[in-house]
Amino acid sequence: MTLKASGAANSNVEWIKSSYSTADGPDCLEVAPIRGRILIRDSKNPAGPRLALAPTAWTAFLPYASTH
């Protein structure tokens, strides 16, 4: 997986989208690290809701996500 910066609805946040995500795919997430949180959003709806996780929660989630 390679990471690439994504255009952001909020220019103060640098969103990162995985190279596994495609414009026509059903599951496209972007993440952005900010002040002690990891933000997650749907790349197809950048102005939509965001999920904010503590870095420890994100780190605990990654092994699960990589196998499913």
N, C-alpha and C positions, 0 to 999 in steps of 0.2 A: 504494500500500500504506500502510495505517496500522498503527501498532503499539499494542497494548494490554496492560496488565499482566495476568498470569494468576495464578490462585490457585496457591499453591506448596505442595508437600509439605514443603519446608524453608523455614520462614518467614524465614530469614536471607538468602535469595536471592530477588531479584525477577525472575521469569521473564517474558519478553515473547513474545507470540504474534502473528503477523501476522494482519491482517484477512482475508487470503486463506485462512487455515485455518478449517475448519468442523468442528463436532462430529461430523458424519457422513462427513467426507472421509477418504480413505485415507492421505493424507500431511499430517500435522500436526506441525510442529516448534515448539519454543520455545527461545529463547536467553536466557542470563543472563550479563552481564559481571561477573566477580569477579576481584580481585587478579591482574591480568595474564593472565587466561584468559577465553575465551568458552566457557561450558557450553552443550551442545545436548542436548535430550531429546525423546522422543516425548510429545506432549501427552496422548495417550490412556493413557499408562503413566507417570505422574509419579514413581512410586517405582522405576521401572526404571533400567536403565543410562544413564549420561551420557557424552558425549564431551567432552573438554576440549581446546580448540585455543588456540594462541598467537594473539594478535590479528592478527599478520601473516599467518598461515595462513588465518584467517577472512576477512580482507580480500582475499586472493588468490582465495579460493573464491567470493566473492559475484558477480563478473562471470559466471562459469560457471553458477552457479545461476540467475541472472536470465534466462538464455537457454535453459534446459532444463526 
